[in-house]
């Protein structure tokens, strides 16, 4: 059974707590994330295609940090898995892990857009 809404879980309480309750700052951070994550994801894709473990570790770590601000656990875990693959130099299932990251980010995007338009 597939639960797409669970993939898109964005914990607004966590996100708000990370900005000290400042809803305008949270809204700005969501807007910035939406502007920047596509290029961050492209760095991850490029590293996967090149089978460059170090670049994968760095790019996935950076994206994971951006995601972490919003309490988006599924996307955070997907980025973390890719970061660990890069750190360990084990790229055996990296394409599957990349698809998972892409899927979680795709599911997260509408929630981020909503957050960017009107924080909490």
C-alpha positions as CSV (number, residue, x, y, z in Angstrom):
1,X,0.0,0.0,0.0
2,X,1.4,3.4,-0.9
3,X,0.9,6.4,1.3
4,X,2.1,9.4,-0.7
5,X,1.0,11.9,1.9
6,X,3.4,10.3,4.4
7,X,6.2,11.0,1.9
8,X,5.4,14.6,2.0
9,X,5.3,15.0,5.7
10,X,6.5,18.4,6.7
11,X,6.5,19.0,10.4
12,X,5.5,22.7,10.6
13,X,6.0,22.7,14.4
14,X,9.6,21.6,14.0
15,X,10.1,24.0,11.1
16,X,8.7,26.9,13.2
17,X,10.7,26.0,16.3
18,X,13.9,26.1,14.2
19,X,13.3,29.8,13.4
20,X,12.2,30.7,16.9
21,X,8.6,31.0,16.0
22,X,9.3,33.6,13.3
23,X,6.7,32.8,10.6
24,X,8.0,35.4,8.2
25,X,11.5,33.9,8.4
26,X,10.1,30.5,7.9
27,X,8.3,31.7,4.8
28,X,11.5,33.2,3.4
29,X,13.4,30.0,4.2
30,X,10.8,28.0,2.3
31,X,11.0,30.3,-0.7
32,X,14.8,30.1,-0.7
33,X,14.7,26.3,-0.4
34,X,12.4,26.1,-3.4
35,X,14.8,28.3,-5.4
36,X,17.9,26.4,-4.4
37,X,17.0,22.7,-4.1
38,X,16.8,22.0,-7.8
39,X,20.4,22.9,-8.3
40,X,21.4,21.0,-5.2
41,X,19.6,18.0,-6.5
42,X,21.4,18.4,-9.9
43,X,24.7,18.3,-8.0
44,X,23.6,15.0,-6.5
45,X,22.5,13.7,-9.9
46,X,25.8,14.7,-11.5
47,X,27.8,12.9,-8.7
48,X,25.7,9.8,-9.1
49,X,26.1,9.8,-12.9
50,X,29.9,10.3,-12.5
51,X,30.0,7.7,-9.7
52,X,31.9,10.3,-7.7
53,X,31.6,9.2,-4.1
54,X,33.2,12.3,-2.6
55,X,31.0,14.7,-4.6
56,X,28.0,12.6,-3.7
57,X,28.8,12.8,0.0
58,X,29.2,16.6,-0.2
59,X,26.2,17.3,-2.4
60,X,23.8,15.0,-0.5
61,X,25.1,16.4,2.8
62,X,24.3,20.0,1.7
63,X,20.9,19.1,0.5
64,X,20.2,17.1,3.7
65,X,21.0,20.2,5.7
66,X,18.6,22.3,3.7
67,X,15.8,19.7,4.1
68,X,16.5,19.4,7.8
69,X,15.3,22.9,8.5
70,X,11.8,21.8,7.8
71,X,11.3,18.6,9.7
72,X,10.7,16.7,6.4
73,X,11.8,13.3,7.7
74,X,11.4,11.2,4.5
75,X,13.3,13.5,2.3
76,X,15.9,14.0,5.0
77,X,16.5,10.3,5.4
78,X,16.7,9.9,1.6
79,X,19.4,12.5,1.4
80,X,21.2,11.0,4.4
81,X,21.2,7.5,2.7
82,X,22.9,9.0,-0.4
83,X,25.4,10.9,1.8
84,X,26.3,7.7,3.6
85,X,26.7,5.8,0.3
86,X,29.2,8.5,-0.8
87,X,31.0,8.5,2.5
88,X,31.4,4.7,2.4
89,X,32.2,4.7,-1.3
90,X,29.5,2.1,-1.8
91,X,27.5,3.1,-4.9
92,X,25.9,-0.3,-5.6
93,X,22.3,0.9,-5.1
94,X,22.8,4.6,-5.7
95,X,20.4,4.9,-8.5
96,X,17.6,3.5,-6.4
97,X,18.5,5.9,-3.5
98,X,18.5,8.8,-6.0
99,X,15.0,7.8,-7.2
100,X,13.8,7.7,-3.6
101,X,15.2,11.2,-3.0
102,X,13.6,12.6,-6.1
103,X,10.3,11.0,-5.2
104,X,10.4,12.4,-1.6
105,X,11.3,15.9,-2.9
106,X,8.6,15.8,-5.5
107,X,6.1,14.9,-2.8
108,X,7.5,17.6,-0.5
109,X,7.4,20.4,-3.1
110,X,3.7,21.3,-2.8
111,X,3.9,21.5,0.9
112,X,7.0,23.7,0.6
113,X,5.1,25.9,-1.9
114,X,2.3,26.2,0.6
115,X,4.6,27.1,3.4
116,X,6.4,29.7,1.2
117,X,3.1,31.4,0.3
118,X,1.8,31.5,3.9
119,X,3.9,30.4,6.8
120,X,2.0,28.2,9.2
